[in-house]
Amino acid sequence: MALPAKLQNDIKQFQRLQQELSQYTQQRLQMDLKLRETVHTLDALTKIPEDSTVYRPIGGLLVRAKDRKEVEELLGEEKETLEVRVKALERQENHLKERYSLMQKELSEALQAAGVTSEVRSPGA
């Protein structure tokens, strides 16, 4: 039994949405991991003596920093940037999840109305 063209198109859109949601989830997880690493590094930095030699990354190199405060400031700025990125990705991910749930429900109803018995599943289900 062939599905109507509109339903086939809706299924393709649903699949694209599924991929987009997966990509945003991956990006958020990566940014969250970087944020946790930065917070951990900042915490470790505060536990070393003030006069310790500290290095900071520049590309693929480690360069001696002027002092610990310089590295703390750089990491603090990076932490703030990562927090903003994580929040933006979370908002977008939540928006996509809402669209995904709505579209999943609509597709399930349309498939049932068309006489197709398989249900639309959530990612990872």
A tleap script that builds the chain and sets N, CA, C and O, in Angstrom:
source leaprc.protein.ff14SB
mol = sequence {
  NMET ALA LEU PRO ALA LYS LEU GLN ASN ASP
  ILE LYS GLN PHE GLN ARG LEU GLN GLN GLU
  LEU SER GLN TYR THR GLN GLN ARG LEU GLN
  MET ASP LEU LYS LEU ARG GLU THR VAL HIE
  THR LEU ASP ALA LEU THR LYS ILE PRO GLU
  ASP SER THR VAL TYR ARG PRO ILE GLY GLY
  LEU LEU VAL ARG ALA LYS ASP ARG LYS GLU
  VAL GLU GLU LEU LEU GLY GLU GLU LYS GLU
  THR LEU GLU VAL ARG VAL LYS ALA LEU GLU
  ARG GLN GLU ASN HIE LEU LYS GLU ARG TYR
  SER LEU MET GLN LYS GLU LEU SER GLU ALA
  LEU GLN ALA ALA GLY VAL THR SER GLU VAL
  ARG SER PRO GLY CALA
}
set mol.1.N position { 0.839 -1.175 0.000 }
set mol.1.CA position { 0.000 0.000 0.000 }
set mol.1.C position { 0.887 1.243 0.000 }
set mol.1.O position { 1.765 1.387 0.851 }
set mol.2.N position { 0.654 2.131 -0.951 }
set mol.2.CA position { 1.446 3.343 -1.073 }
set mol.2.C position { 0.887 4.435 -0.159 }
set mol.2.O position { -0.327 4.605 -0.038 }
set mol.3.N position { 1.779 5.153 0.467 }
set mol.3.CA position { 1.371 6.257 1.333 }
set mol.3.C position { 1.131 7.510 0.496 }
set mol.3.O position { 1.794 7.704 -0.523 }
set mol.4.N position { 0.199 8.358 0.906 }
set mol.4.CA position { -0.010 9.619 0.193 }
set mol.4.C position { 1.281 10.454 0.188 }
set mol.4.O position { 2.104 10.363 1.098 }
set mol.5.N position { 1.426 11.258 -0.853 }
set mol.5.CA position { 2.642 12.066 -1.021 }
set mol.5.C position { 2.875 12.992 0.171 }
set mol.5.O position { 4.014 13.161 0.605 }
set mol.6.N position { 1.813 13.593 0.702 }
set mol.6.CA position { 1.963 14.496 1.851 }
set mol.6.C position { 2.508 13.742 3.055 }
set mol.6.O position { 3.365 14.256 3.774 }
set mol.7.N position { 2.021 12.535 3.278 }
set mol.7.CA position { 2.483 11.740 4.408 }
set mol.7.C position { 3.949 11.326 4.215 }
set mol.7.O position { 4.726 11.325 5.170 }
set mol.8.N position { 4.316 10.980 2.999 }
set mol.8.CA position { 5.714 10.639 2.711 }
set mol.8.C position { 6.614 11.847 2.979 }
set mol.8.O position { 7.696 11.710 3.550 }
set mol.9.N position { 6.161 13.019 2.566 }
set mol.9.CA position { 6.913 14.254 2.801 }
set mol.9.C position { 7.025 14.535 4.301 }
set mol.9.O position { 8.091 14.916 4.785 }
set mol.10.N position { 5.931 14.349 5.033 }
set mol.10.CA position { 5.947 14.567 6.481 }
set mol.10.C position { 6.929 13.623 7.171 }
set mol.10.O position { 7.617 14.017 8.113 }
set mol.11.N position { 6.991 12.391 6.708 }
set mol.11.CA position { 7.925 11.410 7.287 }
set mol.11.C position { 9.366 11.852 7.028 }
set mol.11.O position { 10.217 11.739 7.911 }
set mol.12.N position { 9.644 12.355 5.823 }
set mol.12.CA position { 10.995 12.849 5.513 }
set mol.12.C position { 11.351 14.038 6.403 }
set mol.12.O position { 12.472 14.127 6.905 }
set mol.13.N position { 10.396 14.954 6.599 }
set mol.13.CA position { 10.634 16.101 7.479 }
set mol.13.C position { 10.892 15.632 8.909 }
set mol.13.O position { 11.752 16.178 9.601 }
set mol.14.N position { 10.157 14.637 9.342 }
set mol.14.CA position { 10.322 14.072 10.682 }
set mol.14.C position { 11.719 13.476 10.828 }
set mol.14.O position { 12.372 13.661 11.856 }
set mol.15.N position { 12.169 12.772 9.818 }
set mol.15.CA position { 13.505 12.175 9.857 }
set mol.15.C position { 14.589 13.255 9.906 }
set mol.15.O position { 15.581 13.107 10.619 }
set mol.16.N position { 14.400 14.344 9.145 }
set mol.16.CA position { 15.364 15.453 9.184 }
set mol.16.C position { 15.379 16.099 10.573 }
set mol.16.O position { 16.437 16.445 11.099 }
set mol.17.N position { 14.202 16.253 11.148 }
set mol.17.CA position { 14.096 16.811 12.491 }
set mol.17.C position { 14.811 15.907 13.493 }
set mol.17.O position { 15.485 16.391 14.402 }
set mol.18.N position { 14.663 14.605 13.324 }
set mol.18.CA position { 15.323 13.625 14.182 }
set mol.18.C position { 16.848 13.806 14.108 }
set mol.18.O position { 17.528 13.794 15.134 }
set mol.19.N position { 17.368 13.971 12.909 }
set mol.19.CA position { 18.809 14.160 12.720 }
set mol.19.C position { 19.277 15.477 13.334 }
set mol.19.O position { 20.319 15.534 13.986 }
set mol.20.N position { 18.502 16.523 13.119 }
set mol.20.CA position { 18.847 17.836 13.664 }
set mol.20.C position { 18.873 17.799 15.193 }
set mol.20.O position { 19.779 18.350 15.818 }
set mol.21.N position { 17.881 17.151 15.783 }
set mol.21.CA position { 17.819 17.018 17.233 }
set mol.21.C position { 19.031 16.247 17.744 }
set mol.21.O position { 19.622 16.616 18.760 }
set mol.22.N position { 19.392 15.205 17.060 }
set mol.22.CA position { 20.559 14.403 17.443 }
set mol.22.C position { 21.836 15.243 17.379 }
set mol.22.O position { 22.690 15.142 18.259 }
set mol.23.N position { 21.966 16.068 16.345 }
set mol.23.CA position { 23.146 16.918 16.205 }
set mol.23.C position { 23.232 17.949 17.340 }
set mol.23.O position { 24.305 18.170 17.901 }
set mol.24.N position { 22.104 18.573 17.671 }
set mol.24.CA position { 22.107 19.548 18.759 }
set mol.24.C position { 22.423 18.880 20.092 }
set mol.24.O position { 23.121 19.455 20.927 }
set mol.25.N position { 21.916 17.683 20.291 }
set mol.25.CA position { 22.199 16.952 21.525 }
set mol.25.C position { 23.693 16.663 21.625 }
set mol.25.O position { 24.293 16.836 22.686 }
set mol.26.N position { 24.290 16.224 20.524 }
set mol.26.CA position { 25.732 15.945 20.502 }
set mol.26.C position { 26.536 17.213 20.784 }
set mol.26.O position { 27.477 17.194 21.578 }
set mol.27.N position { 26.166 18.307 20.136 }
set mol.27.CA position { 26.878 19.574 20.344 }
set mol.27.C position { 26.778 20.024 21.803 }
set mol.27.O position { 27.759 20.477 22.394 }
set mol.28.N position { 25.573 19.892 22.375 }
set mol.28.CA position { 25.386 20.308 23.767 }
set mol.28.C position { 26.229 19.447 24.699 }
set mol.28.O position { 26.841 19.953 25.639 }
set mol.29.N position { 26.257 18.139 24.434 }
set mol.29.CA position { 27.054 17.248 25.275 }
set mol.29.C position { 28.541 17.593 25.185 }
set mol.29.O position { 29.247 17.562 26.193 }
set mol.30.N position { 29.016 17.919 23.985 }
set mol.30.CA position { 30.424 18.295 23.812 }
set mol.30.C position { 30.742 19.593 24.551 }
set mol.30.O position { 31.760 19.690 25.237 }
set mol.31.N position { 29.864 20.589 24.408 }
set mol.31.CA position { 30.076 21.869 25.095 }
set mol.31.C position { 30.004 21.686 26.611 }
set mol.31.O position { 30.768 22.303 27.354 }
set mol.32.N position { 29.093 20.844 27.058 }
set mol.32.CA position { 28.947 20.586 28.487 }
set mol.32.C position { 30.218 19.924 29.030 }
set mol.32.O position { 30.668 20.247 30.130 }
set mol.33.N position { 30.784 19.011 28.267 }
set mol.33.CA position { 32.024 18.351 28.675 }
set mol.33.C position { 33.165 19.371 28.758 }
set mol.33.O position { 33.932 19.364 29.721 }
set mol.34.N position { 33.276 20.242 27.757 }
set mol.34.CA position { 34.306 21.289 27.782 }
set mol.34.C position { 34.120 22.208 28.988 }
set mol.34.O position { 35.092 22.612 29.627 }
set mol.35.N position { 32.868 22.531 29.290 }
set mol.35.CA position { 32.574 23.398 30.435 }
set mol.35.C position { 33.015 22.724 31.735 }
set mol.35.O position { 33.652 23.352 32.580 }
set mol.36.N position { 32.676 21.454 31.888 }
set mol.36.CA position { 33.070 20.738 33.111 }
set mol.36.C position { 34.592 20.655 33.234 }
set mol.36.O position { 35.134 20.792 34.331 }
set mol.37.N position { 35.280 20.431 32.116 }
set mol.37.CA position { 36.748 20.392 32.135 }
set mol.37.C position { 37.320 21.747 32.541 }
set mol.37.O position { 38.276 21.814 33.313 }
set mol.38.N position { 36.741 22.815 32.028 }
set mol.38.CA position { 37.214 24.166 32.354 }
set mol.38.C position { 36.998 24.468 33.835 }
set mol.38.O position { 37.880 25.018 34.493 }
set mol.39.N position { 35.833 24.111 34.354 }
set mol.39.CA position { 35.545 24.326 35.776 }
set mol.39.C position { 36.526 23.522 36.628 }
set mol.39.O position { 37.045 24.031 37.622 }
set mol.40.N position { 36.779 22.286 36.249 }
set mol.40.CA position { 37.717 21.432 36.980 }
set mol.40.C position { 39.124 22.041 36.953 }
set mol.40.O position { 39.821 22.051 37.967 }
set mol.41.N position { 39.535 22.547 35.783 }
set mol.41.CA position { 40.858 23.157 35.650 }
set mol.41.C position { 40.963 24.404 36.510 }
set mol.41.O position { 41.974 24.614 37.181 }
set mol.42.N position { 39.930 25.231 36.495 }
set mol.42.CA position { 39.922 26.430 37.351 }
set mol.42.C position { 40.042 26.053 38.822 }
set mol.42.O position { 40.780 26.689 39.575 }
set mol.43.N position { 39.323 25.028 39.221 }
set mol.43.CA position { 39.367 24.553 40.604 }
set mol.43.C position { 40.776 24.073 40.955 }
set mol.43.O position { 41.300 24.405 42.019 }
set mol.44.N position { 41.383 23.296 40.068 }
set mol.44.CA position { 42.735 22.790 40.308 }
set mol.44.C position { 43.738 23.937 40.369 }
set mol.44.O position { 44.687 23.899 41.152 }
set mol.45.N position { 43.523 24.952 39.542 }
set mol.45.CA position { 44.432 26.103 39.492 }
set mol.45.C position { 44.435 26.864 40.807 }
set mol.45.O position { 45.478 27.366 41.227 }
set mol.46.N position { 43.295 26.957 41.458 }
set mol.46.CA position { 43.219 27.702 42.721 }
set mol.46.C position { 43.913 26.957 43.864 }
set mol.46.O position { 44.176 27.540 44.915 }
set mol.47.N position { 44.207 25.679 43.661 }
set mol.47.CA position { 44.822 24.877 44.722 }
set mol.47.C position { 46.352 24.857 44.650 }
set mol.47.O position { 47.011 24.327 45.545 }
set mol.48.N position { 46.905 25.427 43.599 }
set mol.48.CA position { 48.369 25.442 43.512 }
set mol.48.C position { 48.899 26.763 44.063 }
set mol.48.O position { 48.181 27.763 44.067 }
set mol.49.N position { 50.148 26.777 44.529 }
set mol.49.CA position { 50.717 28.013 45.082 }
set mol.49.C position { 50.722 29.149 44.055 }
set mol.49.O position { 50.874 28.922 42.855 }
set mol.50.N position { 50.556 30.346 44.544 }
set mol.50.CA position { 50.480 31.547 43.701 }
set mol.50.C position { 51.720 31.730 42.836 }
set mol.50.O position { 51.619 32.220 41.711 }
set mol.51.N position { 52.884 31.345 43.341 }
set mol.51.CA position { 54.131 31.567 42.607 }
set mol.51.C position { 54.532 30.390 41.717 }
set mol.51.O position { 55.655 30.355 41.212 }
set mol.52.N position { 53.624 29.424 41.519 }
set mol.52.CA position { 53.918 28.272 40.652 }
set mol.52.C position { 54.018 28.707 39.201 }
set mol.52.O position { 53.360 29.656 38.774 }
set mol.53.N position { 54.857 27.994 38.445 }
set mol.53.CA position { 54.940 28.238 37.014 }
set mol.53.C position { 53.722 27.605 36.364 }
set mol.53.O position { 53.425 26.432 36.586 }
set mol.54.N position { 53.023 28.389 35.562 }
set mol.54.CA position { 51.799 27.920 34.915 }
set mol.54.C position { 51.929 28.166 33.418 }
set mol.54.O position { 52.497 29.165 32.979 }
set mol.55.N position { 51.389 27.232 32.650 }
set mol.55.CA position { 51.412 27.349 31.196 }
set mol.55.C position { 49.993 27.466 30.679 }
set mol.55.O position { 49.040 26.978 31.286 }
set mol.56.N position { 49.881 28.131 29.534 }
set mol.56.CA position { 48.560 28.259 28.907 }
set mol.56.C position { 48.680 27.816 27.455 }
set mol.56.O position { 49.724 27.988 26.827 }
set mol.57.N position { 47.597 27.242 26.929 }
set mol.57.CA position { 47.664 26.765 25.544 }
set mol.57.C position { 47.491 27.905 24.541 }
set mol.57.O position { 46.659 28.793 24.723 }
set mol.58.N position { 48.282 27.859 23.500 }
set mol.58.CA position { 48.108 28.744 22.344 }
set mol.58.C position { 48.206 27.819 21.139 }
set mol.58.O position { 49.293 27.407 20.737 }
set mol.59.N position { 47.044 27.504 20.574 }
set mol.59.CA position { 47.016 26.518 19.492 }
set mol.59.C position { 47.474 25.179 20.038 }
set mol.59.O position { 46.926 24.683 21.022 }
set mol.60.N position { 48.477 24.596 19.401 }
set mol.60.CA position { 48.996 23.309 19.849 }
set mol.60.C position { 50.170 23.430 20.794 }
set mol.60.O position { 50.768 22.420 21.166 }
set mol.61.N position { 50.518 24.656 21.196 }
set mol.61.CA position { 51.674 24.878 22.070 }
set mol.61.C position { 51.237 25.229 23.483 }
set mol.61.O position { 50.148 25.761 23.700 }
set mol.62.N position { 52.100 24.923 24.434 }
set mol.62.CA position { 51.924 25.411 25.796 }
set mol.62.C position { 52.977 26.494 26.017 }
set mol.62.O position { 54.173 26.258 25.842 }
set mol.63.N position { 52.521 27.673 26.401 }
set mol.63.CA position { 53.404 28.820 26.585 }
set mol.63.C position { 53.344 29.224 28.052 }
set mol.63.O position { 52.276 29.234 28.665 }
set mol.64.N position { 54.503 29.555 28.602 }
set mol.64.CA position { 54.555 29.971 29.998 }
set mol.64.C position { 53.720 31.243 30.193 }
set mol.64.O position { 53.890 32.229 29.476 }
set mol.65.N position { 52.842 31.200 31.152 }
set mol.65.CA position { 51.993 32.355 31.447 }
set mol.65.C position { 52.741 33.327 32.344 }
set mol.65.O position { 53.658 32.948 33.073 }
set mol.66.N position { 52.333 34.577 32.276 }
set mol.66.CA position { 52.941 35.624 33.107 }
set mol.66.C position { 52.799 35.252 34.591 }
set mol.66.O position { 53.755 35.315 35.363 }
set mol.67.N position { 51.585 34.868 34.955 }
set mol.67.CA position { 51.312 34.429 36.325 }
set mol.67.C position { 50.008 33.624 36.348 }
set mol.67.O position { 49.323 33.495 35.334 }
set mol.68.N position { 49.689 33.101 37.500 }
set mol.68.CA position { 48.490 32.280 37.653 }
set mol.68.C position { 47.221 33.077 37.359 }
set mol.68.O position { 46.261 32.548 36.798 }
set mol.69.N position { 47.226 34.334 37.735 }
set mol.69.CA position { 46.051 35.189 37.524 }
set mol.69.C position { 45.691 35.304 36.041 }
set mol.69.O position { 44.511 35.317 35.693 }
set mol.70.N position { 46.689 35.385 35.172 }
set mol.70.CA position { 46.459 35.468 33.733 }
set mol.70.C position { 45.683 34.239 33.240 }
set mol.70.O position { 44.734 34.361 32.466 }
set mol.71.N position { 46.097 33.074 33.696 }
set mol.71.CA position { 45.435 31.838 33.279 }
set mol.71.C position { 44.037 31.751 33.884 }
set mol.71.O position { 43.102 31.301 33.222 }
set mol.72.N position { 43.889 32.176 35.129 }
set mol.72.CA position { 42.562 32.185 35.757 }
set mol.72.C position { 41.592 33.069 34.975 }
set mol.72.O position { 40.433 32.702 34.782 }
set mol.73.N position { 42.067 34.239 34.524 }
set mol.73.CA position { 41.213 35.151 33.759 }
set mol.73.C position { 40.810 34.529 32.420 }
set mol.73.O position { 39.650 34.606 32.013 }
set mol.74.N position { 41.779 33.912 31.742 }
set mol.74.CA position { 41.479 33.258 30.462 }
set mol.74.C position { 40.460 32.131 30.637 }
set mol.74.O position { 39.511 32.006 29.862 }
set mol.75.N position { 40.677 31.322 31.665 }
set mol.75.CA position { 39.747 30.213 31.913 }
set mol.75.C position { 38.375 30.722 32.349 }
set mol.75.O position { 37.351 30.133 32.000 }
set mol.76.N position { 38.355 31.811 33.108 }
set mol.76.CA position { 37.082 32.406 33.525 }
set mol.76.C position { 36.276 32.884 32.332 }
set mol.76.O position { 35.063 32.684 32.266 }
set mol.77.N position { 36.967 33.526 31.379 }
set mol.77.CA position { 36.293 33.986 30.160 }
set mol.77.C position { 35.788 32.799 29.338 }
set mol.77.O position { 34.674 32.821 28.814 }
set mol.78.N position { 36.620 31.767 29.235 }
set mol.78.CA position { 36.212 30.575 28.491 }
set mol.78.C position { 34.995 29.917 29.150 }
set mol.78.O position { 34.078 29.459 28.469 }
set mol.79.N position { 35.002 29.880 30.475 }
set mol.79.CA position { 33.878 29.300 31.211 }
set mol.79.C position { 32.582 30.056 30.913 }
set mol.79.O position { 31.546 29.443 30.657 }
set mol.80.N position { 32.644 31.380 30.946 }
set mol.80.CA position { 31.460 32.196 30.660 }
set mol.80.C position { 30.955 31.950 29.243 }
set mol.80.O position { 29.752 31.804 29.027 }
set mol.81.N position { 31.861 31.904 28.289 }
set mol.81.CA position { 31.487 31.656 26.894 }
set mol.81.C position { 30.818 30.291 26.754 }
set mol.81.O position { 29.793 30.158 26.086 }
set mol.82.N position { 31.405 29.286 27.385 }
set mol.82.CA position { 30.840 27.932 27.297 }
set mol.82.C position { 29.465 27.850 27.963 }
set mol.82.O position { 28.573 27.160 27.468 }
set mol.83.N position { 29.295 28.551 29.078 }
set mol.83.CA position { 27.991 28.556 29.749 }
set mol.83.C position { 26.914 29.129 28.839 }
set mol.83.O position { 25.805 28.600 28.766 }
set mol.84.N position { 27.249 30.221 28.142 }
set mol.84.CA position { 26.293 30.841 27.218 }
set mol.84.C position { 25.962 29.874 26.079 }
set mol.84.O position { 24.799 29.715 25.711 }
set mol.85.N position { 26.990 29.234 25.528 }
set mol.85.CA position { 26.765 28.290 24.431 }
set mol.85.C position { 25.914 27.103 24.863 }
set mol.85.O position { 25.012 26.685 24.138 }
set mol.86.N position { 26.201 26.560 26.048 }
set mol.86.CA position { 25.430 25.419 26.550 }
set mol.86.C position { 23.968 25.816 26.720 }
set mol.86.O position { 23.073 25.062 26.339 }
set mol.87.N position { 23.719 26.987 27.286 }
set mol.87.CA position { 22.330 27.432 27.481 }
set mol.87.C position { 21.615 27.622 26.152 }
set mol.87.O position { 20.451 27.249 26.013 }
set mol.88.N position { 22.303 28.199 25.176 }
set mol.88.CA position { 21.691 28.395 23.854 }
set mol.88.C position { 21.381 27.050 23.204 }
set mol.88.O position { 20.315 26.876 22.613 }
set mol.89.N position { 22.299 26.110 23.309 }
set mol.89.CA position { 22.065 24.779 22.743 }
set mol.89.C position { 20.931 24.060 23.474 }
set mol.89.O position { 20.135 23.362 22.846 }
set mol.90.N position { 20.854 24.225 24.783 }
set mol.90.CA position { 19.760 23.615 25.551 }
set mol.90.C position { 18.409 24.164 25.106 }
set mol.90.O position { 17.447 23.414 24.939 }
set mol.91.N position { 18.346 25.492 24.914 }
set mol.91.CA position { 17.084 26.098 24.466 }
set mol.91.C position { 16.678 25.551 23.099 }
set mol.91.O position { 15.522 25.185 22.888 }
set mol.92.N position { 17.631 25.501 22.177 }
set mol.92.CA position { 17.340 25.001 20.834 }
set mol.92.C position { 16.956 23.526 20.884 }
set mol.92.O position { 16.031 23.091 20.197 }
set mol.93.N position { 17.674 22.764 21.699 }
set mol.93.CA position { 17.371 21.331 21.833 }
set mol.93.C position { 15.962 21.126 22.396 }
set mol.93.O position { 15.224 20.266 21.915 }
set mol.94.N position { 15.590 21.899 23.400 }
set mol.94.CA position { 14.250 21.788 23.982 }
set mol.94.C position { 13.174 22.159 22.973 }
set mol.94.O position { 12.127 21.515 22.908 }
set mol.95.N position { 13.433 23.203 22.184 }
set mol.95.CA position { 12.495 23.604 21.138 }
set mol.95.C position { 12.319 22.462 20.131 }
set mol.95.O position { 11.199 22.141 19.735 }
set mol.96.N position { 13.429 21.859 19.725 }
set mol.96.CA position { 13.364 20.752 18.760 }
set mol.96.C position { 12.650 19.540 19.360 }
set mol.96.O position { 11.920 18.837 18.660 }
set mol.97.N position { 12.859 19.297 20.649 }
set mol.97.CA position { 12.173 18.170 21.306 }
set mol.97.C position { 10.662 18.377 21.298 }
set mol.97.O position { 9.900 17.435 21.084 }
set mol.98.N position { 10.236 19.617 21.533 }
set mol.98.CA position { 8.801 19.919 21.506 }
set mol.98.C position { 8.233 19.684 20.105 }
set mol.98.O position { 7.190 19.050 19.943 }
set mol.99.N position { 8.940 20.210 19.091 }
set mol.99.CA position { 8.504 19.996 17.702 }
set mol.99.C position { 8.490 18.507 17.367 }
set mol.99.O position { 7.585 18.019 16.690 }
set mol.100.N position { 9.503 17.797 17.850 }
set mol.100.CA position { 9.620 16.369 17.585 }
set mol.100.C position { 8.422 15.610 18.178 }
set mol.100.O position { 7.809 14.782 17.505 }
set mol.101.N position { 8.104 15.900 19.423 }
set mol.101.CA position { 6.978 15.226 20.083 }
set mol.101.C position { 5.664 15.494 19.361 }
set mol.101.O position { 4.863 14.585 19.143 }
set mol.102.N position { 5.456 16.755 18.993 }
set mol.102.CA position { 4.228 17.119 18.285 }
set mol.102.C position { 4.155 16.405 16.942 }
set mol.102.O position { 3.122 15.838 16.585 }
set mol.103.N position { 5.245 16.438 16.208 }
set mol.103.CA position { 5.266 15.812 14.892 }
set mol.103.C position { 5.117 14.293 15.006 }
set mol.103.O position { 4.471 13.664 14.168 }
set mol.104.N position { 5.712 13.713 16.036 }
set mol.104.CA position { 5.606 12.278 16.270 }
set mol.104.C position { 4.140 11.886 16.477 }
set mol.104.O position { 3.665 10.895 15.922 }
set mol.105.N position { 3.439 12.677 17.281 }
set mol.105.CA position { 2.019 12.413 17.549 }
set mol.105.C position { 1.199 12.549 16.270 }
set mol.105.O position { 0.369 11.696 15.957 }
set mol.106.N position { 1.446 13.641 15.533 }
set mol.106.CA position { 0.696 13.866 14.298 }
set mol.106.C position { 0.942 12.764 13.276 }
set mol.106.O position { 0.010 12.314 12.609 }
set mol.107.N position { 2.191 12.328 13.151 }
set mol.107.CA position { 2.510 11.265 12.194 }
set mol.107.C position { 1.876 9.943 12.604 }
set mol.107.O position { 1.361 9.210 11.759 }
set mol.108.N position { 1.910 9.639 13.880 }
set mol.108.CA position { 1.290 8.398 14.358 }
set mol.108.C position { -0.202 8.380 14.025 }
set mol.108.O position { -0.739 7.372 13.566 }
set mol.109.N position { -0.861 9.521 14.268 }
set mol.109.CA position { -2.288 9.617 13.961 }
set mol.109.C position { -2.541 9.496 12.455 }
set mol.109.O position { -3.476 8.819 12.029 }
set mol.110.N position { -1.697 10.159 11.653 }
set mol.110.CA position { -1.866 10.113 10.194 }
set mol.110.C position { -1.615 8.703 9.661 }
set mol.110.O position { -2.309 8.247 8.752 }
set mol.111.N position { -0.624 8.015 10.228 }
set mol.111.CA position { -0.336 6.642 9.786 }
set mol.111.C position { -1.470 5.696 10.171 }
set mol.111.O position { -1.833 4.811 9.395 }
set mol.112.N position { -2.022 5.879 11.349 }
set mol.112.CA position { -3.172 5.055 11.767 }
set mol.112.C position { -4.355 5.304 10.848 }
set mol.112.O position { -5.042 4.365 10.446 }
set mol.113.N position { -4.596 6.569 10.515 }
set mol.113.CA position { -5.709 6.921 9.628 }
set mol.113.C position { -5.497 6.332 8.239 }
set mol.113.O position { -6.458 6.007 7.541 }
set mol.114.N position { -4.231 6.196 7.840 }
set mol.114.CA position { -3.922 5.633 6.520 }
set mol.114.C position { -3.898 4.107 6.554 }
set mol.114.O position { -3.707 3.455 5.527 }
set mol.115.N position { -4.095 3.544 7.755 }
set mol.115.CA position { -4.139 2.085 7.878 }
set mol.115.C position { -2.787 1.421 8.078 }
set mol.115.O position { -2.664 0.204 7.944 }
set mol.116.N position { -1.774 2.213 8.397 }
set mol.116.CA position { -0.449 1.662 8.673 }
set mol.116.C position { -0.350 1.455 10.170 }
set mol.116.O position { -0.638 2.369 10.943 }
set mol.117.N position { 0.058 0.248 10.598 }
set mol.117.CA position { 0.017 -0.070 12.025 }
set mol.117.C position { 1.312 0.205 12.767 }
set mol.117.O position { 1.301 0.253 13.997 }
set mol.118.N position { 2.431 0.387 12.069 }
set mol.118.CA position { 3.679 0.636 12.800 }
set mol.118.C position { 3.618 2.032 13.399 }
set mol.118.O position { 3.067 2.958 12.803 }
set mol.119.N position { 4.202 2.167 14.605 }
set mol.119.CA position { 4.167 3.469 15.253 }
set mol.119.C position { 5.494 4.179 15.098 }
set mol.119.O position { 6.538 3.553 14.912 }
set mol.120.N position { 5.437 5.494 15.177 }
set mol.120.CA position { 6.626 6.331 15.062 }
set mol.120.C position { 7.304 6.293 16.415 }
set mol.120.O position { 6.670 6.550 17.438 }
set mol.121.N position { 8.612 5.969 16.428 }
set mol.121.CA position { 9.321 5.802 17.698 }
set mol.121.C position { 10.256 6.957 17.981 }
set mol.121.O position { 10.724 7.650 17.077 }
set mol.122.N position { 10.513 7.142 19.272 }
set mol.122.CA position { 11.472 8.159 19.710 }
set mol.122.C position { 12.873 7.673 19.437 }
set mol.122.O position { 13.102 6.466 19.363 }
set mol.123.N position { 13.838 8.602 19.282 }
set mol.123.CA position { 15.221 8.176 19.083 }
set mol.123.C position { 15.685 7.371 20.288 }
set mol.123.O position { 15.403 7.736 21.429 }
set mol.124.N position { 16.389 6.287 20.039 }
set mol.124.CA position { 16.901 5.455 21.103 }
set mol.124.C position { 15.891 4.469 21.654 }
set mol.124.O position { 16.223 3.696 22.552 }
set mol.125.N position { 14.662 4.472 21.141 }
set mol.125.CA position { 13.627 3.555 21.644 }
set mol.125.C position { 13.708 2.221 20.943 }
set mol.125.O position { 12.919 1.322 21.233 }
savepdb mol mol.pdb
quit
